Amino acid sequence: MNVLCWCELYTMGERTRELLILITGDIAVFIVSLYLTLTLRYLAWPDSVLLDAHTGPFFALSLLWLLVFYIAGLYGKHTIFLKKMLLSRIVQTQIINILIAVFLFVVLPFGIAPKTNLLIYLFISLGLLTVWRLKVFPFFAIKERHKAIIIADGADAIELVDEINNNDRYSYSFVRIIDRRTAEDTEHFEEKLFKLIEREGIKIIVADPSSHYTEKVLPGIFDYAFLKFEFVFLDFYKVYEETFDRVPYHSLRYDWFITNISQSKNLVYNFIKRTVDIFFALVLLLPSALLFPFVALAIKLEDKGDLFYITQRVGQYNRPINIYKLRTKNGADSGGAALASQLVDTKVGTFLRKTRIDELPQLINVLRGDLSFVGPRPEMPALAKVYAQEIPYYNARHFMKPGLSGWAQINNYDVPRGGVDVERTIAKLSYDLCYLKNHSLVLDVQIALKTIATILMRTGT
């Protein structure tokens, strides 16, 4: 087995282990919650008859909850960022799960009597799930952490080291960062590197293979690895992307784009995606048409202004497209002449934006082929022009048709809001490029499901 295979197995093994523990623990919480519910309700350990009456409905509910957990990102990588918002994410998700349970078992109903059992179960499962996720799961963190070094430059390398070293979900930590300056200023760098590996007992080397100073020592590193078989060599780009679900933009060079981004078309993928876009646009336009008279009446009653707001965006291959929205601000008319600073939120508009109802007219853009349901969000032409000048490779995001929601929108909660913001746009671009590199029907479905979750939890961007 060569070193690159070890790289893939190593990262996949860690992720698989984490997922199995999380799913097993969640299922255990559901089972324990059911037993505790029945015991508390009837003040006796449940017998087989009682269990048989409740197992089916609660099993179905548990499967549905697991799906909601996945959509809400609770099975995502437990990065430092996710850990910081884990409690609020659990509470929000369980509120949605409670509403689902009430709908299934109270409104329909689905077959649980008395309903008191469901109420008890909801409270117990919420408490146990919170304790399991926040208090118990951390005890399953990997205790032994292998020593690693990273041979890479810049902010991306520092960000990766901070994430790995400060998060116990990883089975290794970095003891040394070797950047370009260190490599070039050190005499006999290759010899000293091997001595460092032996002295520190290094098990993992993460390196940027495209860096010119790394290229000088790569042959020696591989020879050393093949002879010793004592450490694993990992590609910096793969490790960064696997860790953050985005590409290390600051470290990208033209050869990365030649290898991973192209304008070549996958006919099967494009055909299926276009067919799905048309189908769901037509399906969603029907309830939208029923809702429209009420929305139009509310807008007219408030300020008697225009119903629609038409704005220009950059489409696929830098072509201009007109985007349709319901007007949510005073001064935002079909001419689009008002400056953003002159626009004032309307009460109706605030509600429309929070519920995303204002974006329903964009279904027409989907039918026309200007937009897809999934893709990089379209940018304003004036901003896109500035970003194309300030950010290298920015226009690569226009290789694919823009979408109503994208990989950046479900992952990046610090997106630019109004005006030029180069740094935040670079962060968003790193997600867009990751999507362009890995786009597939499976990924599109994942984005669509998680978009629904962000709308329901009102955390979308």
C-alpha positions in Angstrom: 0.0 0.0 0.0 1.5 3.3 -1.0 1.6 6.5 1.0 -1.2 8.3 -0.8 -3.6 5.4 0.0 -2.7 5.7 3.6 -3.6 9.4 3.4 -7.1 8.6 2.2 -7.7 5.7 4.7 -6.4 7.8 7.6 -8.8 10.7 7.1 -11.7 8.4 6.2 -11.1 6.3 9.3 -11.3 9.3 11.7 -14.5 10.6 10.1 -16.2 7.1 10.0 -15.3 6.6 13.7 -16.9 9.9 14.7 -20.0 9.3 12.7 -20.5 5.8 14.1 -20.2 7.0 17.7 -22.6 9.9 17.1 -25.3 7.8 15.4 -24.9 5.0 17.9 -25.2 7.4 20.8 -28.3 9.2 19.3 -30.0 5.8 18.8 -29.2 4.8 22.4 -30.7 8.1 23.6 -33.9 7.4 21.8 -34.1 3.9 23.2 -33.3 5.0 26.8 -35.8 7.8 26.5 -38.6 5.4 25.5 -37.9 3.1 28.5 -37.7 6.1 30.9 -40.9 7.5 29.5 -42.9 4.3 30.0 -41.4 3.7 33.4 -42.2 7.2 34.6 -45.7 7.2 33.1 -46.7 3.8 34.5 -44.4 3.7 37.5 -43.2 0.2 36.5 -40.6 -1.3 34.1 -42.4 -1.6 30.7 -43.4 -5.2 29.8 -43.4 -6.6 26.2 -47.0 -5.6 25.5 -46.4 -2.0 26.4 -43.1 -1.9 24.4 -44.8 -3.5 21.3 -47.5 -0.8 21.4 -44.9 2.0 21.4 -41.9 0.7 19.6 -43.3 1.0 16.0 -44.4 4.7 16.2 -41.3 5.8 18.2 -39.0 3.9 15.9 -40.5 5.7 12.9 -40.1 9.0 14.8 -36.5 8.3 15.6 -35.6 7.6 12.0 -37.2 10.9 11.0 -35.3 12.7 13.8 -32.0 11.2 12.6 -32.8 12.6 9.1 -33.5 16.0 10.7 -30.2 15.8 12.6 -28.3 15.2 9.4 -30.1 18.0 7.5 -29.3 20.4 10.4 -25.6 19.5 10.3 -25.4 17.6 13.6 -23.5 14.9 11.8 -21.1 17.4 10.3 -17.5 17.5 11.3 -17.2 18.7 14.9 -14.9 21.6 14.1 -14.2 24.3 16.7 -16.8 26.5 14.8 -19.5 23.8 15.1 -18.7 23.2 18.7 -19.2 26.8 19.6 -22.8 26.8 18.2 -23.6 23.2 19.1 -26.0 23.9 22.0 -28.1 26.4 20.0 -28.1 24.0 17.0 -29.3 21.1 19.2 -32.1 23.3 20.7 -33.2 24.6 17.3 -33.2 21.1 15.8 -35.2 19.6 18.7 -37.8 22.4 18.4 -38.2 21.3 14.8 -38.4 17.7 15.9 -41.0 18.4 18.5 -43.1 20.2 15.9 -42.8 17.2 13.6 -43.8 14.8 16.4 -46.8 16.9 17.4 -47.9 17.0 13.7 -47.5 13.2 13.3 -49.0 12.1 16.6 -51.4 14.8 17.5 -52.7 16.4 14.3 -52.8 13.3 12.1 -52.7 11.2 14.6 -50.1 8.4 14.0 -51.0 5.9 16.8 -49.7 6.8 20.2 -52.2 6.9 23.1 -52.3 8.6 25.5 -50.6 11.7 24.1 -49.0 12.3 27.6 -46.4 9.6 26.7 -45.3 11.7 23.7 -45.0 14.8 25.8 -42.9 13.0 28.4 -40.7 11.4 25.7 -40.0 14.8 24.1 -38.8 16.3 27.4 -36.7 13.3 28.3 -35.1 12.9 24.9 -34.3 16.6 24.7 -32.5 16.5 28.0 -30.6 13.2 27.4 -29.6 14.3 23.9 -28.2 17.6 25.2 -26.2 15.8 27.9 -25.0 13.1 25.4 -23.8 15.6 22.8 -22.3 18.2 25.1 -21.0 16.1 28.0 -20.6 12.4 27.1 -19.5 12.5 23.5 -16.3 14.5 24.3 -15.1 11.5 26.4 -14.9 9.5 23.2 -12.3 11.9 21.9 -9.1 10.2 20.7 -6.8 10.0 23.7 -3.5 9.4 21.9 -2.5 12.1 19.5 0.3 11.4 17.1 2.9 14.1 16.5 2.8 15.8 13.1 4.6 18.6 11.2 3.2 20.8 8.5 5.3 22.0 5.5 3.2 24.9 4.1 3.0 28.7 4.0 0.5 31.4 4.9 -2.7 32.0 6.7 -4.3 28.8 5.5 -1.6 26.7 7.1 -1.9 28.6 10.4 -5.7 28.2 10.4 -5.3 24.5 9.9 -2.8 24.2 12.7 -5.1 26.1 15.1 -8.1 23.9 14.2 -6.2 20.6 14.6 -4.2 21.5 17.8 -7.2 23.0 19.6 -9.8 20.3 18.8 -9.7 16.9 20.5 -11.6 15.2 17.6 -8.3 14.7 15.7 -5.8 11.9 16.3 -2.8 14.1 15.7 -1.4 17.6 16.5 1.3 19.7 15.0 4.5 20.2 16.8 6.2 22.3 14.1 5.2 24.6 11.2 7.9 24.7 8.5 7.2 27.6 6.2 9.1 28.9 3.2 11.3 31.2 5.1 12.4 28.5 7.6 13.2 26.1 4.7 15.2 28.6 2.7 17.1 30.0 5.7 18.1 26.6 7.1 21.3 25.0 5.8 21.0 21.3 4.9 17.2 21.6 5.3 16.5 18.1 4.1 19.0 16.5 6.5 17.7 18.5 9.5 14.1 17.7 8.5 14.8 13.9 8.7 16.5 14.3 12.0 13.5 16.2 13.3 11.2 13.4 12.2 13.3 10.8 14.1 13.9 12.9 17.2 10.3 13.9 17.7 8.8 10.6 16.6 6.8 12.3 13.8 4.0 10.1 12.5 2.3 12.5 10.1 3.7 15.0 7.6 1.2 17.4 6.0 2.8 19.2 3.1 1.9 21.5 0.2 3.2 19.5 -2.8 3.1 22.4 -5.2 5.4 24.7 -3.2 8.8 25.1 -4.8 10.7 24.5 -1.6 8.6 21.5 -0.7 9.2 20.0 -4.2 13.0 20.0 -3.4 12.6 17.7 -0.5 9.6 15.6 -1.7 11.7 12.9 -3.4 13.7 12.5 -0.2 10.6 12.4 1.9 9.0 9.7 -0.2 12.1 7.6 -0.3 12.3 7.9 3.5 8.7 6.9 3.8 9.0 3.9 1.5 12.0 2.7 3.4 10.9 3.4 6.9 7.0 3.1 6.7 6.9 4.9 10.0 4.9 8.0 9.1 2.0 9.0 6.8 2.3 11.7 4.2 -0.8 13.9 3.7 -1.6 16.4 1.0 -2.1 19.8 2.5 -4.9 20.7 0.1 -6.8 17.5 0.9 -6.4 17.8 4.6 -7.6 21.5 4.6 -10.6 20.7 2.4 -11.5 17.6 4.5 -11.3 19.7 7.6 -13.1 22.9 6.6 -15.2 21.8 3.6 -13.6 24.6 1.5 -10.4 25.0 -0.4 -7.3 26.8 1.0 -7.7 29.8 -1.3 -4.5 31.7 -0.3 -2.4 28.6 -1.2 -4.0 27.9 -4.6 -2.0 28.3 -7.7 -2.9 28.2 -11.4 -2.1 24.5 -11.6 -4.9 23.7 -9.1 -7.4 25.4 -11.4 -6.1 23.5 -14.4 -6.5 20.2 -12.6 -9.8 20.8 -10.7 -11.8 23.5 -12.5 -12.8 23.5 -16.1 -15.6 24.5 -18.4 -16.1 21.0 -19.7 -19.7 19.8 -19.4 -21.0 16.6 -17.9 -24.0 16.1 -20.1 -25.8 13.5 -17.8 -25.3 15.7 -14.7 -26.4 18.9 -16.6 -29.5 17.1 -18.1 -30.7 15.7 -14.8 -30.0 18.9 -12.9 -31.9 21.0 -15.4 -34.8 18.5 -15.4 -35.0 18.6 -11.6 -34.9 22.4 -11.7 -37.9 22.6 -14.1 -39.9 20.1 -12.2 -39.5 21.6 -8.7 -39.9 25.1 -10.1 -43.3 24.2 -11.6 -44.3 22.3 -8.4 -43.4 25.3 -6.2 -45.0 27.9 -8.5 -48.5 26.5 -7.7 -48.6 27.2 -4.0 -46.7 30.5 -4.7 -49.5 31.5 -7.1 -52.1 30.9 -4.3 -50.0 32.9 -1.9 -49.3 35.8 -4.2 -52.7 37.7 -3.9 -52.3 37.9 -0.2 -48.7 39.1 -0.4 -49.6 41.6 -3.1 -52.5 43.0 -1.0 -50.2 43.4 2.0 -47.5 45.3 0.0 -50.1 47.6 -1.6 -51.9 48.3 1.7 -48.6 49.3 3.4 -47.2 51.8 0.9 -49.0 51.3 -2.5 -45.6 50.8 -4.2 -44.5 48.3 -6.8 -44.9 44.6 -6.1 -41.7 43.5 -7.8 -38.1 44.4 -7.6 -35.9 43.6 -10.6 -32.1 43.7 -10.1 -29.3 42.6 -12.3 -26.8 39.9 -11.4 -23.9 38.1 -13.0 -24.9 34.8 -14.5 -23.0 31.8 -15.9 -20.0 32.8 -18.0 -20.3 36.4 -16.8 -23.5 37.0 -18.7 -25.9 39.6 -17.1 -29.2 38.2 -15.8 -32.3 40.0 -14.3 -33.4 38.6 -11.0 -37.0 39.0 -9.8 -37.9 39.5 -6.2 -40.9 40.8 -4.2 -40.2 44.4 -3.1 -39.2 44.5 0.6 -37.9 48.1 0.9 -39.2 51.6 0.2 -37.4 53.0 -2.8 -36.6 49.5 -4.3 -38.6 49.7 -7.4 -38.4 47.9 -10.8 -36.0 50.5 -12.0 -33.5 49.6 -9.3 -32.2 53.2 -9.3 -32.2 53.8 -5.5 -28.9 53.4 -3.6 -28.8 50.8 -0.9 -28.2 53.5 1.7 -31.5 55.2 0.7 -33.7 52.1 1.1 -35.9 51.6 4.1 -37.3 48.3 5.3 -41.0 47.9 5.2 -42.8 45.9 7.9 -44.2 43.5 5.3 -40.8 43.4 3.6 -39.1 42.4 6.8 -41.5 39.4 7.2 -41.0 38.5 3.5 -37.2 38.4 3.8 -37.2 36.4 7.1 -39.5 33.7 5.6 -37.7 33.9 2.2 -41.1 34.5 0.5 -39.6 37.5 -1.3 -37.4 35.1 -3.3 -40.3 33.1 -4.7 -40.4 35.1 -8.0 -36.9 33.7 -8.7 -38.7 30.4 -9.6 -39.3 32.2 -12.9 -35.6 32.6 -13.3 -35.1 28.9 -12.6 -37.7 28.1 -15.3 -36.0 30.4 -17.8 -32.6 28.8 -17.1 -31.0 31.9 -15.6 -30.7 30.2 -12.2 -30.5 26.7 -10.8 -31.8 25.7 -7.3 -28.2 24.9 -6.3 -25.1 26.8 -7.4 -22.9 29.8 -6.4 -25.1 32.8 -5.4 -25.1 35.4 -8.2 -23.3 38.7 -7.5 -24.1 42.3 -8.4 -22.2 43.3 -11.5 -20.5 46.3 -9.9 -19.2 44.2 -7.0 -18.2 41.4 -9.3 -16.1 43.8 -11.3 -14.3 45.0 -8.2 -13.7 41.4 -6.9 -12.5 40.2 -10.3 -9.8 43.0 -10.1 -8.9 42.5 -6.4 -9.2 38.7 -6.1 -7.2 36.3 -8.4 -9.3 33.6 -10.0 -12.6 35.2 -8.8 -14.3 34.7 -12.2 -13.9 30.9 -11.9 -17.0 30.9 -9.8 -19.0 31.9 -12.9 -18.1 28.6 -14.7 -21.3 27.1 -13.3 -24.9 28.5 -13.4 -25.6 30.5 -10.2 -28.2 29.1 -7.8 -30.8 30.1 -5.2 -28.6 28.5 -2.6 -25.1 27.1 -2.6 -22.3 25.5 -0.6 -21.1 28.8 0.7 -24.6 29.7 2.0 -25.1 26.6 4.1 -21.5 26.7 5.5 -20.4 30.3 5.6 -22.3 32.3 8.2 -20.1 35.5 7.8 -20.8 36.3 4.2 -20.4 39.9 2.9 -23.5 42.1 3.4 -23.6 45.3 1.2 -20.7 47.1 -0.2 -17.3 45.8 -1.1 -15.7 43.3 1.4 -12.7 41.5 -0.2 -11.7 39.4 2.8 -15.2 37.9 3.4 -15.7 37.4 -0.3 -12.4 35.4 -0.4 -13.8 33.2 2.3 -17.1 32.7 0.4 -15.1 32.1 -2.8 -13.2 29.3 -1.0 -16.5 27.5 -0.6 -17.7 28.2 -4.1 -14.5 26.7 -5.5 -14.9 23.7 -3.3 -18.4 23.2 -4.8 -17.1 23.6 -8.4 -14.4 21.0 -7.7 -16.8 18.4 -6.1 -20.2 19.2 -7.6 -22.5 16.2 -8.1 -26.2 15.3 -7.8 -25.6 13.9 -4.3 -23.9 17.1 -3.2 -26.8 19.1 -4.7 -29.3 17.1 -2.7 -27.3 17.7 0.4 -27.2 21.4 -0.2 -31.0 21.5 -0.9 -31.8 19.6 2.3 -29.5 21.8 4.5 -31.0 24.9 2.9 -34.4 23.9 4.2 -32.8 23.5 7.6 -31.3 27.0 7.6 -34.6 28.5 6.5 -36.5 26.7 9.3 -33.9 27.7 11.9 -33.5 31.2 10.4 -29.7 30.9 10.3 -29.4 31.2 6.5 -27.5 34.0 4.8 
